[in-house]
Amino acid sequence: DLGVLPGVMRDTVFNIILNEKFKINESHINLDKINDFDEAFITSSGIGILECYWSGWKSDYEMTKKIKKVLVDKLTNW
């Protein structure tokens, strides 16, 4: 089980997801299920949204790219 600390960027991204009505699933991460993910990303105030990569798993990051675009638009028009 991998823990995640809540933060400012995380809250911003969740607000974007809710406002844009994107479909996501937030849950605790069990390592034995990690390759079942469609997409995965982490958030950071310094970086924004960062796609996750690991050996043996691939994603097209379609939803992550959409969320990232809304975030960049929001931050640059602030």
Summary of the structure (lengths in Angstrom):
residues: 78
radius of gyration: 12.9
end to end distance: 36.1
largest distance: 40.6
contacts: 155
relative contact order: 0.21
helix: 42%
strand: 13%
